Amino acid sequence: MSCALWSKRLGFSPVLIEPGTALGGQLLEINRINRWILGIPGRTGPALAELYSTHVLDEAIDVRLGARLVSVMAEDFGFSLVVREGENCTASLSAQALVIATGLRVNSSDILGLIPGALPLYESGLLSFFPLDHLESMEALEGKRVAVIGGGDNAHFTARDLASRAAFTHLLIRSRPRAQPVVRQEVEALIRQGRVLEHSGARITGFHQGSGGIAVPLARNDSDTEQIEVDRIFARTGFAPNTEFLAGLGHLAGLERNHDGYVRVDAWKRASLSFVYAIGDVANPDYPSVVAAVADGAVAAQAIARDVRV
Ligand SMILES: Cc1cc2nc3c(=O)[nH]c(=O)nc-3n(C[C@H](O)[C@H](O)[C@H](O)COP(=O)(O)OP(=O)(O)OC[C@H]3O[C@@H](n4cnc5c(N)ncnc54)[C@H](O)[C@@H]3O)c2cc1C
C-alpha cells in the first residue's frame, strides 16, 4: 500500500494484486494495540489496516482483491501479466516494474510435516500456530494443561499469557531459549513459581491423542526420554516468507532468495532481476515491522522512478 501510494504520487499508475478479501496482510490478524508506530499510537492491527486502505482508496489506486498473478512474461517495455480474478475471470496487464510484497506466514511445516500425529491434532483444533490465537481461548483453558512449542519471543509471550492467567504450561524448546532478556525474565519468574515447566533441548517424537489428553513423548538423546500430557498445544515455530508462488511464474522463478526463501534485495529494494523489487517482510528477515514495510515501499517507489525513467 505504501509503495502504491508513493508510486502514484511519483506519476505512475500502480495496481495492487491481493488474493485476500481485504488489504492489510498480517495486520488484519493482530487484534492488539500497536504502540510501535510513530504518531499513530493506540490502534489495533485491523484499525491500522483500515486507516491505510482508506488512504489507498482515497487516492483512487487500482486495487484487485481476490486476485492472483498467474503468468509473468518479460517484455521490452517491462512485463506482461495475467491475473486471475475470481473463478473464471482473467485480466491482462502490462507493467514497467513489479514489486513483491507478499509478507510472511506461520511456519507450520516443521511440525505438521515431520512429527507423527501432528496433522490430526491440527485438523481437530487442538494444535495451532498463529502467535496470538491463545488469546481467544484463554477462559476455556482455565485449569487445563497446555504445551507451548518454541524458544523465541512469541513462545515466551504465549507461555507468559497462559501461565499467568489460567493454565499449567509446559514450554518445549528444541535447543535453548532465544527470547529477548526482558521477555525471558518474566517467564523465568513463572518457572520459579512452578507455573511453567520448561523442557529445553527436548525433541518431540510424536503426538498421541487418548482419553487422558494428548501424550507428547520427548527425547533428549537416545537413552533419555520422558512424556508429558496436555489438553492443548500452541506452536510458535516462527515464520516463512511467501515466495513459493514465484516458482510457477516463469521469469520470476529465477529471483535470488536466501536459504530461508527471503528475496534478496539491495539498499534500493531492487531484487536480482531487472525492474523487480521486493519490500516488507518478504525481503526483511532481520527486523520485520509495520514501519520498516512502509518505509521499504517508499524506497522502492523512488528506485522505480529512477530506474524506469533513465
Ligand atoms: C502476532 C504479530 C504481532 C505483530 N506485532 C507487530 C507490532 O506490534 N508492531 C509492528 O510494527 N509489527 C508487528 N508485526 C509485524 C507486522 O505485522 C509485519 O511486519 C507487517 O505486517 C509486514 O507487512 P508486509 O506488507 O511486508 O506483509 P504482510 O502484512 O504479510 O502482507 C502481505 C500481503 O501479501 C499477500 N500475499 C501473499 N501471497 C501473495 C501472492 N502470492 N500474491 C499476491 N499477494 C500475496 C497477503 O495476502 C498479504 O495481504 C506483528 C506480526 C505478527 C504476526
The ligand as an ORCA input file, in Angstrom:
! r2SCAN-3c Opt
* xyz 0 1
  C       1.463    -11.624     16.017
  C       2.162    -10.492     15.335
  C       2.330     -9.308     16.003
  C       2.985     -8.241     15.380
  N       3.091     -7.075     16.055
  C       3.680     -6.026     15.463
  C       3.792     -4.774     16.147
  O       3.336     -4.626     17.287
  N       4.417     -3.746     15.510
  C       4.919     -3.878     14.244
  O       5.464     -2.911     13.689
  N       4.832     -5.053     13.570
  C       4.227     -6.121     14.146
  N       4.128     -7.305     13.470
  C       4.754     -7.417     12.140
  C       3.929     -6.711     11.042
  O       2.608     -7.172     11.072
  C       4.580     -7.008      9.703
  O       5.929     -6.608      9.741
  C       3.888     -6.258      8.563
  O       2.520     -6.597      8.511
  C       4.567     -6.623      7.234
  O       3.869     -6.099      6.185
  P       4.068     -6.691      4.707
  O       3.229     -5.847      3.834
  O       5.502     -6.843      4.404
  O       3.495     -8.181      4.753
  P       2.099     -8.800      5.200
  O       1.429     -7.994      6.233
  O       2.386    -10.245      5.462
  O       1.208     -8.692      3.872
  C       1.474     -9.490      2.749
  C       0.286     -9.462      1.806
  O       0.611    -10.185      0.625
  C      -0.472    -11.026      0.279
  N       0.047    -12.183     -0.478
  C       0.582    -13.322     -0.008
  N       0.917    -14.134     -1.032
  C       0.579    -13.490     -2.165
  C       0.673    -13.804     -3.546
  N       1.179    -14.951     -3.988
  N       0.243    -12.892     -4.451
  C      -0.268    -11.704     -4.019
  N      -0.375    -11.352     -2.717
  C       0.032    -12.236     -1.815
  C      -1.091    -11.418      1.605
  O      -2.445    -11.822      1.432
  C      -0.966    -10.115      2.395
  O      -2.068     -9.270      2.184
  C       3.482     -8.387     14.058
  C       3.294     -9.590     13.362
  C       2.630    -10.636     13.991
  C       2.413    -11.918     13.231
*
